[in-house]
Amino acid sequence: MKKPYISKIRVYPVKSLDPIEVNKAEIGIHSLRYDREFAMVADDRRYVNAKRTGRVNQLKATYDLPNQRIFLSHRDGGEINDFELRENNKALEKYLEDFFDMKLTLYHRTRGELMDIPKASSITIVSEASLQSLHQDFSDHTLEDLRLRFRANIEIGGVDPYWEEKLFGEQGIGFRFLVGNVEMIGVSPRARCNVPPRDPFTGETDKTFVKTMLESRSKSLPTDSLLSNYGSLYHLTVNTFVPESEKGKIITVGDEIEIIEPVRLQ
């Protein structure tokens, strides 16, 4: 019987902007290399992200990461603008300020500091079957639409829906597991916010999204699920911790995933 395996890897170079799909990824410090290494921060010290404005979804981004380039355009078309992806690039910041109509600064950090849960949780995991299960109840959305709403790094194939939730236990208990030869620790389910209800291309909010998701999760909950211990079924993907010792290792599409043992979280 085939073990669970990586079916997709995605990194999000700029927090809240588009991902890039890769066949392999290097482990950075508490994260994947390149993942959420950049973030747009407004003058009020808050992130410019989809929690704050649906305008984020209207900005299209593609990348040439080896050459540190980002290509930006309006989602509905128009000129593609090419910038060096780095801090203190005034031309890039000016473009972003004009697009969002607010003052902002582009920050670059490489130790997991720009994650939603800095350092303690970085790489997020979901199974392909979980997305397919949700898709049955969101038939007016594409599977790719759902992927962009939940923004996971690793997608798992060869498993039943919500298998990834075997990577955490009761609150305070995680599971050590291997992805290829990379050690990770499943920490908790990822509580969702106001981002998934936003259309990933327009930023418009679907006011029925949360209700539909809760109904879908309720009827498809595995019998051994511990999710109710976390207060709500409005969760999807699993938070993981990656020890600094794993820096420099590589994960690849096709790598198998093996659960090792439970661990008590500090």
Phi and psi restraints in degrees (value plus and minus 20) as a CYANA .aco file:
   2 LYS   PHI     -89.1   -49.1
   2 LYS   PSI     117.4   157.4
   3 LYS   PHI     -96.1   -56.1
   3 LYS   PSI     141.4   181.4
   4 PRO   PHI     -74.8   -34.8
   4 PRO   PSI     125.6   165.6
   5 TYR   PHI    -166.6  -126.6
   5 TYR   PSI     140.4   180.4
   6 ILE   PHI     -93.2   -53.2
   6 ILE   PSI     105.2   145.2
   7 SER   PHI    -126.6   -86.6
   7 SER   PSI     -42.9    -2.9
   8 LYS   PHI    -168.3  -128.3
   8 LYS   PSI     127.3   167.3
   9 ILE   PHI    -149.7  -109.7
   9 ILE   PSI     110.1   150.1
  10 ARG   PHI    -152.4  -112.4
  10 ARG   PSI     119.3   159.3
  11 VAL   PHI    -139.3   -99.3
  11 VAL   PSI     132.9   172.9
  12 TYR   PHI    -142.7  -102.7
  12 TYR   PSI      67.0   107.0
  13 PRO   PHI     -76.4   -36.4
  13 PRO   PSI     -59.9   -19.9
  14 VAL   PHI    -132.9   -92.9
  14 VAL   PSI     100.8   140.8
  15 LYS   PHI     -69.0   -29.0
  15 LYS   PSI     106.2   146.2
  16 SER   PHI      64.3   104.3
  16 SER   PSI     -30.0    10.0
  17 LEU   PHI    -115.8   -75.8
  17 LEU   PSI    -194.9  -154.9
  18 ASP   PHI     -82.1   -42.1
  18 ASP   PSI     133.4   173.4
  19 PRO   PHI    -109.5   -69.5
  19 PRO   PSI     152.6   192.6
  20 ILE   PHI    -147.1  -107.1
  20 ILE   PSI     113.2   153.2
  21 GLU   PHI    -112.7   -72.7
  21 GLU   PSI     113.6   153.6
  22 VAL   PHI    -151.5  -111.5
  22 VAL   PSI     137.8   177.8
  23 ASN   PHI    -105.8   -65.8
  23 ASN   PSI     -42.9    -2.9
  24 LYS   PHI    -169.3  -129.3
  24 LYS   PSI     136.4   176.4
  25 ALA   PHI    -165.2  -125.2
  25 ALA   PSI     123.1   163.1
  26 GLU   PHI    -107.7   -67.7
  26 GLU   PSI     121.7   161.7
  27 ILE   PHI     -98.8   -58.8
  27 ILE   PSI     106.7   146.7
  28 GLY   PHI    -112.9   -72.9
  28 GLY   PSI    -165.4  -125.4
  29 ILE   PHI    -115.6   -75.6
  29 ILE   PSI      89.5   129.5
  30 HIS   PHI      39.8    79.8
  30 HIS   PSI       5.3    45.3
  31 SER   PHI    -190.6  -150.6
  31 SER   PSI     157.2   197.2
  32 LEU   PHI    -100.5   -60.5
  32 LEU   PSI     123.5   163.5
  33 ARG   PHI     -79.1   -39.1
  33 ARG   PSI     117.3   157.3
  34 TYR   PHI      61.2   101.2
  34 TYR   PSI     -35.6     4.4
  35 ASP   PHI     -98.2   -58.2
  35 ASP   PSI     103.8   143.8
  36 ARG   PHI      28.0    68.0
  36 ARG   PSI      18.9    58.9
  37 GLU   PHI     -99.4   -59.4
  37 GLU   PSI     -39.3     0.7
  38 PHE   PHI    -139.1   -99.1
  38 PHE   PSI     128.3   168.3
  39 ALA   PHI    -168.3  -128.3
  39 ALA   PSI     125.7   165.7
  40 MET   PHI    -111.6   -71.6
  40 MET   PSI     105.4   145.4
  41 VAL   PHI    -144.3  -104.3
  41 VAL   PSI     105.7   145.7
  42 ALA   PHI     -99.2   -59.2
  42 ALA   PSI     152.9   192.9
  43 ASP   PHI     -84.2   -44.2
  43 ASP   PSI     -41.5    -1.5
  44 ASP   PHI    -104.7   -64.7
  44 ASP   PSI     -11.6    28.4
  45 ARG   PHI      55.0    95.0
  45 ARG   PSI     -11.6    28.4
  46 ARG   PHI    -116.4   -76.4
  46 ARG   PSI     130.0   170.0
  47 TYR   PHI     -85.1   -45.1
  47 TYR   PSI     126.2   166.2
  48 VAL   PHI    -110.6   -70.6
  48 VAL   PSI      79.5   119.5
  49 ASN   PHI    -163.7  -123.7
  49 ASN   PSI    -199.0  -159.0
  50 ALA   PHI     -92.8   -52.8
  50 ALA   PSI     -35.7     4.3
  51 LYS   PHI     -87.6   -47.6
  51 LYS   PSI     -50.0   -10.0
  52 ARG   PHI    -112.0   -72.0
  52 ARG   PSI     -60.9   -20.9
  53 THR   PHI    -171.9  -131.9
  53 THR   PSI     113.8   153.8
  54 GLY   PHI     -89.6   -49.6
  54 GLY   PSI     -28.8    11.2
  55 ARG   PHI     -81.3   -41.3
  55 ARG   PSI     -48.5    -8.5
  56 VAL   PHI     -75.9   -35.9
  56 VAL   PSI     -59.0   -19.0
  57 ASN   PHI     -90.3   -50.3
  57 ASN   PSI     -36.5     3.5
  58 GLN   PHI    -109.7   -69.7
  58 GLN   PSI     -20.0    20.0
  59 LEU   PHI    -122.5   -82.5
  59 LEU   PSI     101.7   141.7
  60 LYS   PHI    -114.9   -74.9
  60 LYS   PSI     111.9   151.9
  61 ALA   PHI    -149.5  -109.5
  61 ALA   PSI     112.8   152.8
  62 THR   PHI    -147.6  -107.6
  62 THR   PSI     147.2   187.2
  63 TYR   PHI    -161.4  -121.4
  63 TYR   PSI     133.0   173.0
  64 ASP   PHI    -145.9  -105.9
  64 ASP   PSI      65.0   105.0
  65 LEU   PHI     -86.4   -46.4
  65 LEU   PSI     -60.4   -20.4
  66 PRO   PHI     -77.4   -37.4
  66 PRO   PSI     -50.1   -10.1
  67 ASN   PHI    -123.9   -83.9
  67 ASN   PSI      -9.3    30.7
  68 GLN   PHI      35.1    75.1
  68 GLN   PSI      28.4    68.4
  69 ARG   PHI    -137.8   -97.8
  69 ARG   PSI     126.5   166.5
  70 ILE   PHI    -148.8  -108.8
  70 ILE   PSI     120.3   160.3
  71 PHE   PHI    -139.8   -99.8
  71 PHE   PSI     100.4   140.4
  72 LEU   PHI    -140.0  -100.0
  72 LEU   PSI     121.7   161.7
  73 SER   PHI    -177.3  -137.3
  73 SER   PSI     145.6   185.6
  74 HIS   PHI     -88.0   -48.0
  74 HIS   PSI     122.1   162.1
  75 ARG   PHI     -78.4   -38.4
  75 ARG   PSI     -52.9   -12.9
  76 ASP   PHI    -108.1   -68.1
  76 ASP   PSI      -9.8    30.2
  77 GLY   PHI      98.1   138.1
  77 GLY   PSI    -190.0  -150.0
  78 GLY   PHI      82.4   122.4
  78 GLY   PSI    -192.3  -152.3
  79 GLU   PHI     -83.3   -43.3
  79 GLU   PSI     118.4   158.4
  80 ILE   PHI    -115.7   -75.7
  80 ILE   PSI     106.2   146.2
  81 ASN   PHI    -127.7   -87.7
  81 ASN   PSI     109.2   149.2
  82 ASP   PHI    -124.6   -84.6
  82 ASP   PSI     105.2   145.2
  83 PHE   PHI    -153.9  -113.9
  83 PHE   PSI     132.7   172.7
  84 GLU   PHI     -93.5   -53.5
  84 GLU   PSI     110.5   150.5
  85 LEU   PHI    -108.9   -68.9
  85 LEU   PSI      79.2   119.2
  86 ARG   PHI    -181.8  -141.8
  86 ARG   PSI     142.0   182.0
  87 GLU   PHI     -86.4   -46.4
  87 GLU   PSI     137.2   177.2
  88 ASN   PHI      40.8    80.8
  88 ASN   PSI       5.8    45.8
  89 ASN   PHI    -112.3   -72.3
  89 ASN   PSI      77.0   117.0
  90 LYS   PHI     -84.1   -44.1
  90 LYS   PSI     -53.6   -13.6
  91 ALA   PHI     -86.4   -46.4
  91 ALA   PSI     -61.5   -21.5
  92 LEU   PHI     -85.8   -45.8
  92 LEU   PSI     -65.6   -25.6
  93 GLU   PHI     -83.2   -43.2
  93 GLU   PSI     -57.8   -17.8
  94 LYS   PHI     -84.2   -44.2
  94 LYS   PSI     -61.8   -21.8
  95 TYR   PHI     -80.1   -40.1
  95 TYR   PSI     -66.3   -26.3
  96 LEU   PHI     -85.9   -45.9
  96 LEU   PSI     -60.4   -20.4
  97 GLU   PHI     -82.2   -42.2
  97 GLU   PSI     -62.0   -22.0
  98 ASP   PHI     -86.2   -46.2
  98 ASP   PSI     -59.1   -19.1
  99 PHE   PHI     -85.8   -45.8
  99 PHE   PSI     -64.2   -24.2
 100 PHE   PHI    -112.8   -72.8
 100 PHE   PSI     -28.2    11.8
 101 ASP   PHI      36.3    76.3
 101 ASP   PSI      27.5    67.5
 102 MET   PHI    -177.6  -137.6
 102 MET   PSI     133.0   173.0
 103 LYS   PHI     -92.0   -52.0
 103 LYS   PSI     117.0   157.0
 104 LEU   PHI    -174.3  -134.3
 104 LEU   PSI     146.3   186.3
 105 THR   PHI    -150.3  -110.3
 105 THR   PSI     120.3   160.3
 106 LEU   PHI    -113.6   -73.6
 106 LEU   PSI      98.1   138.1
 107 TYR   PHI    -118.9   -78.9
 107 TYR   PSI     127.8   167.8
 108 HIS   PHI    -147.1  -107.1
 108 HIS   PSI     102.3   142.3
 109 ARG   PHI    -158.4  -118.4
 109 ARG   PSI     126.6   166.6
 110 THR   PHI    -144.1  -104.1
 110 THR   PSI      -6.7    33.3
 111 ARG   PHI    -139.8   -99.8
 111 ARG   PSI       7.8    47.8
 112 GLY   PHI      59.9    99.9
 112 GLY   PSI     -10.0    30.0
 113 GLU   PHI     -88.3   -48.3
 113 GLU   PSI     -41.5    -1.5
 114 LEU   PHI    -117.2   -77.2
 114 LEU   PSI     -14.9    25.1
 115 MET   PHI     -90.0   -50.0
 115 MET   PSI     141.6   181.6
 116 ASP   PHI     -82.2   -42.2
 116 ASP   PSI     -55.8   -15.8
 117 ILE   PHI    -141.4  -101.4
 117 ILE   PSI      64.0   104.0
 118 PRO   PHI     -73.5   -33.5
 118 PRO   PSI     111.8   151.8
 119 LYS   PHI      46.6    86.6
 119 LYS   PSI     -66.5   -26.5
 120 ALA   PHI     -90.5   -50.5
 120 ALA   PSI     -43.9    -3.9
 121 SER   PHI    -172.2  -132.2
 121 SER   PSI     104.8   144.8
 122 SER   PHI    -151.7  -111.7
 122 SER   PSI     -90.0   -50.0
 123 ILE   PHI     -91.2   -51.2
 123 ILE   PSI     108.5   148.5
 124 THR   PHI    -129.1   -89.1
 124 THR   PSI     126.5   166.5
 125 ILE   PHI    -149.7  -109.7
 125 ILE   PSI     119.7   159.7
 126 VAL   PHI    -163.9  -123.9
 126 VAL   PSI     136.0   176.0
 127 SER   PHI    -115.9   -75.9
 127 SER   PSI     129.0   169.0
 128 GLU   PHI     -78.1   -38.1
 128 GLU   PSI     -58.3   -18.3
 129 ALA   PHI     -86.2   -46.2
 129 ALA   PSI     -51.8   -11.8
 130 SER   PHI     -84.5   -44.5
 130 SER   PSI     -65.3   -25.3
 131 LEU   PHI     -84.2   -44.2
 131 LEU   PSI     -58.8   -18.8
 132 GLN   PHI     -86.4   -46.4
 132 GLN   PSI     -56.8   -16.8
 133 SER   PHI     -82.6   -42.6
 133 SER   PSI     -66.7   -26.7
 134 LEU   PHI     -82.0   -42.0
 134 LEU   PSI     -58.8   -18.8
 135 HIS   PHI     -79.5   -39.5
 135 HIS   PSI     -50.8   -10.8
 136 GLN   PHI     -81.1   -41.1
 136 GLN   PSI     -49.5    -9.5
 137 ASP   PHI    -120.0   -80.0
 137 ASP   PSI     -24.4    15.6
 138 PHE   PHI    -141.9  -101.9
 138 PHE   PSI      37.2    77.2
 139 SER   PHI     -85.2   -45.2
 139 SER   PSI     -37.9     2.1
 140 ASP   PHI    -105.5   -65.5
 140 ASP   PSI     -20.3    19.7
 141 HIS   PHI    -131.0   -91.0
 141 HIS   PSI     132.6   172.6
 142 THR   PHI    -105.1   -65.1
 142 THR   PSI     143.5   183.5
 143 LEU   PHI     -82.3   -42.3
 143 LEU   PSI     -57.6   -17.6
 144 GLU   PHI     -85.0   -45.0
 144 GLU   PSI     -57.8   -17.8
 145 ASP   PHI     -75.9   -35.9
 145 ASP   PSI     -65.8   -25.8
 146 LEU   PHI     -86.6   -46.6
 146 LEU   PSI     -59.3   -19.3
 147 ARG   PHI     -77.5   -37.5
 147 ARG   PSI     -63.0   -23.0
 148 LEU   PHI     -91.2   -51.2
 148 LEU   PSI     -45.2    -5.2
 149 ARG   PHI     -94.4   -54.4
 149 ARG   PSI     -54.0   -14.0
 150 PHE   PHI    -124.0   -84.0
 150 PHE   PSI     -35.6     4.4
 151 ARG   PHI      35.6    75.6
 151 ARG   PSI      26.5    66.5
 152 ALA   PHI     -98.4   -58.4
 152 ALA   PSI     135.8   175.8
 153 ASN   PHI    -105.3   -65.3
 153 ASN   PSI     -64.4   -24.4
 154 ILE   PHI    -140.3  -100.3
 154 ILE   PSI     112.0   152.0
 155 GLU   PHI    -131.3   -91.3
 155 GLU   PSI     118.0   158.0
 156 ILE   PHI    -128.9   -88.9
 156 ILE   PSI     114.1   154.1
 157 GLY   PHI    -127.9   -87.9
 157 GLY   PSI     149.2   189.2
 158 GLY   PHI      56.9    96.9
 158 GLY   PSI       0.8    40.8
 159 VAL   PHI    -156.6  -116.6
 159 VAL   PSI     147.1   187.1
 160 ASP   PHI     -98.7   -58.7
 160 ASP   PSI     145.4   185.4
 161 PRO   PHI     -75.5   -35.5
 161 PRO   PSI     114.9   154.9
 162 TYR   PHI      47.6    87.6
 162 TYR   PSI      -0.6    39.4
 163 TRP   PHI     -76.5   -36.5
 163 TRP   PSI     -54.7   -14.7
 164 GLU   PHI     -78.2   -38.2
 164 GLU   PSI     -41.3    -1.3
 165 GLU   PHI     -95.3   -55.3
 165 GLU   PSI     -21.9    18.1
 166 LYS   PHI     -94.7   -54.7
 166 LYS   PSI     -28.8    11.2
 167 LEU   PHI    -104.1   -64.1
 167 LEU   PSI     -21.3    18.7
 168 PHE   PHI    -156.4  -116.4
 168 PHE   PSI     139.5   179.5
 169 GLY   PHI    -136.9   -96.9
 169 GLY   PSI    -166.5  -126.5
 170 GLU   PHI     -78.3   -38.3
 170 GLU   PSI     141.3   181.3
 171 GLN   PHI     -75.7   -35.7
 171 GLN   PSI     111.0   151.0
 172 GLY   PHI      73.8   113.8
 172 GLY   PSI     -25.3    14.7
 173 ILE   PHI    -140.7  -100.7
 173 ILE   PSI     106.3   146.3
 174 GLY   PHI    -135.9   -95.9
 174 GLY   PSI    -197.2  -157.2
 175 PHE   PHI    -149.5  -109.5
 175 PHE   PSI     109.6   149.6
 176 ARG   PHI     -97.2   -57.2
 176 ARG   PSI     113.8   153.8
 177 PHE   PHI    -167.2  -127.2
 177 PHE   PSI     142.4   182.4
 178 LEU   PHI    -131.0   -91.0
 178 LEU   PSI     117.3   157.3
 179 VAL   PHI    -135.9   -95.9
 179 VAL   PSI      82.5   122.5
 180 GLY   PHI      43.2    83.2
 180 GLY   PSI    -140.0  -100.0
 181 ASN   PHI    -128.9   -88.9
 181 ASN   PSI      -3.1    36.9
 182 VAL   PHI    -118.9   -78.9
 182 VAL   PSI     105.6   145.6
 183 GLU   PHI    -107.6   -67.6
 183 GLU   PSI     113.0   153.0
 184 MET   PHI    -155.2  -115.2
 184 MET   PSI     146.0   186.0
 185 ILE   PHI    -148.3  -108.3
 185 ILE   PSI     100.5   140.5
 186 GLY   PHI     -90.3   -50.3
 186 GLY   PSI     110.2   150.2
 187 VAL   PHI    -125.8   -85.8
 187 VAL   PSI     -70.4   -30.4
 188 SER   PHI    -190.9  -150.9
 188 SER   PSI     145.3   185.3
 189 PRO   PHI     -92.7   -52.7
 189 PRO   PSI     131.6   171.6
 190 ARG   PHI    -109.0   -69.0
 190 ARG   PSI      93.6   133.6
 191 ALA   PHI     -88.6   -48.6
 191 ALA   PSI     117.1   157.1
 192 ARG   PHI    -114.7   -74.7
 192 ARG   PSI     143.0   183.0
 193 CYS   PHI    -144.9  -104.9
 193 CYS   PSI    -167.9  -127.9
 194 ASN   PHI    -108.1   -68.1
 194 ASN   PSI     -13.8    26.2
 195 VAL   PHI     -97.4   -57.4
 195 VAL   PSI     -70.3   -30.3
 196 PRO   PHI     -74.8   -34.8
 196 PRO   PSI     -54.9   -14.9
 197 PRO   PHI     -88.2   -48.2
 197 PRO   PSI     -32.8     7.2
 198 ARG   PHI    -101.5   -61.5
 198 ARG   PSI     114.1   154.1
 199 ASP   PHI     -79.6   -39.6
 199 ASP   PSI     105.4   145.4
 200 PRO   PHI     -89.0   -49.0
 200 PRO   PSI     -27.6    12.4
 201 PHE   PHI    -131.3   -91.3
 201 PHE   PSI     -44.8    -4.8
 202 THR   PHI    -135.9   -95.9
 202 THR   PSI     -43.6    -3.6
 203 GLY   PHI      65.4   105.4
 203 GLY   PSI     -22.3    17.7
 204 GLU   PHI     -90.6   -50.6
 204 GLU   PSI     123.5   163.5
 205 THR   PHI    -114.9   -74.9
 205 THR   PSI     110.2   150.2
 206 ASP   PHI    -111.4   -71.4
 206 ASP   PSI      88.0   128.0
 207 LYS   PHI     -91.4   -51.4
 207 LYS   PSI     -31.8     8.2
 208 THR   PHI    -116.9   -76.9
 208 THR   PSI     -24.2    15.8
 209 PHE   PHI     -81.4   -41.4
 209 PHE   PSI     -69.3   -29.3
 210 VAL   PHI     -82.5   -42.5
 210 VAL   PSI     -65.2   -25.2
 211 LYS   PHI     -79.8   -39.8
 211 LYS   PSI     -64.8   -24.8
 212 THR   PHI     -85.2   -45.2
 212 THR   PSI     -59.9   -19.9
 213 MET   PHI     -85.7   -45.7
 213 MET   PSI     -63.2   -23.2
 214 LEU   PHI     -81.7   -41.7
 214 LEU   PSI     -60.9   -20.9
 215 GLU   PHI     -85.2   -45.2
 215 GLU   PSI     -61.1   -21.1
 216 SER   PHI     -84.5   -44.5
 216 SER   PSI     -66.1   -26.1
 217 ARG   PHI     -84.8   -44.8
 217 ARG   PSI     -58.0   -18.0
 218 SER   PHI     -83.5   -43.5
 218 SER   PSI     -64.1   -24.1
 219 LYS   PHI     -99.4   -59.4
 219 LYS   PSI     -36.3     3.7
 220 SER   PHI    -131.6   -91.6
 220 SER   PSI      -7.7    32.3
 221 LEU   PHI     -86.5   -46.5
 221 LEU   PSI     105.4   145.4
 222 PRO   PHI     -79.6   -39.6
 222 PRO   PSI     129.7   169.7
 223 THR   PHI     -82.9   -42.9
 223 THR   PSI     -48.1    -8.1
 224 ASP   PHI    -117.3   -77.3
 224 ASP   PSI      -5.3    34.7
 225 SER   PHI     -85.2   -45.2
 225 SER   PSI     119.9   159.9
 226 LEU   PHI    -124.6   -84.6
 226 LEU   PSI     -10.2    29.8
 227 LEU   PHI     -81.3   -41.3
 227 LEU   PSI     -53.9   -13.9
 228 SER   PHI     -82.6   -42.6
 228 SER   PSI     -41.4    -1.4
 229 ASN   PHI     -89.7   -49.7
 229 ASN   PSI     -32.3     7.7
 230 TYR   PHI    -120.4   -80.4
 230 TYR   PSI      -8.5    31.5
 231 GLY   PHI      74.0   114.0
 231 GLY   PSI     -37.6     2.4
 232 SER   PHI    -184.7  -144.7
 232 SER   PSI     134.5   174.5
 233 LEU   PHI    -108.7   -68.7
 233 LEU   PSI     -18.3    21.7
 234 TYR   PHI    -102.7   -62.7
 234 TYR   PSI      43.4    83.4
 235 HIS   PHI    -153.2  -113.2
 235 HIS   PSI     126.2   166.2
 236 LEU   PHI    -180.3  -140.3
 236 LEU   PSI     122.7   162.7
 237 THR   PHI      60.2   100.2
 237 THR   PSI     143.7   183.7
 238 VAL   PHI    -140.6  -100.6
 238 VAL   PSI     111.7   151.7
 239 ASN   PHI     -96.3   -56.3
 239 ASN   PSI     118.3   158.3
 240 THR   PHI    -150.4  -110.4
 240 THR   PSI     132.9   172.9
 241 PHE   PHI    -127.9   -87.9
 241 PHE   PSI     114.9   154.9
 242 VAL   PHI    -137.2   -97.2
 242 VAL   PSI      94.5   134.5
 243 PRO   PHI     -81.3   -41.3
 243 PRO   PSI     129.4   169.4
 244 GLU   PHI     -82.2   -42.2
 244 GLU   PSI     -42.5    -2.5
 245 SER   PHI     -83.7   -43.7
 245 SER   PSI     -37.1     2.9
 246 GLU   PHI    -107.5   -67.5
 246 GLU   PSI     -24.0    16.0
 247 LYS   PHI     -73.5   -33.5
 247 LYS   PSI     113.6   153.6
 248 GLY   PHI      73.5   113.5
 248 GLY   PSI     -36.3     3.7
 249 LYS   PHI     -92.6   -52.6
 249 LYS   PSI     143.7   183.7
 250 ILE   PHI    -140.4  -100.4
 250 ILE   PSI     115.9   155.9
 251 ILE   PHI    -129.3   -89.3
 251 ILE   PSI     128.1   168.1
 252 THR   PHI    -156.9  -116.9
 252 THR   PSI     124.4   164.4
 253 VAL   PHI     -74.5   -34.5
 253 VAL   PSI     111.0   151.0
 254 GLY   PHI      82.9   122.9
 254 GLY   PSI     -38.7     1.3
 255 ASP   PHI     -79.3   -39.3
 255 ASP   PSI     118.3   158.3
 256 GLU   PHI    -104.0   -64.0
 256 GLU   PSI     136.0   176.0
 257 ILE   PHI    -138.1   -98.1
 257 ILE   PSI     110.0   150.0
 258 GLU   PHI    -151.9  -111.9
 258 GLU   PSI     103.4   143.4
 259 ILE   PHI     -98.6   -58.6
 259 ILE   PSI     111.8   151.8
 260 ILE   PHI    -121.5   -81.5
 260 ILE   PSI     -80.9   -40.9
 261 GLU   PHI    -185.2  -145.2
 261 GLU   PSI     136.2   176.2
 262 PRO   PHI     -95.0   -55.0
 262 PRO   PSI     131.6   171.6
 263 VAL   PHI    -157.9  -117.9
 263 VAL   PSI     127.2   167.2
 264 ARG   PHI    -105.6   -65.6
 264 ARG   PSI     107.6   147.6
 265 LEU   PHI    -103.3   -63.3
 265 LEU   PSI     123.3   163.3
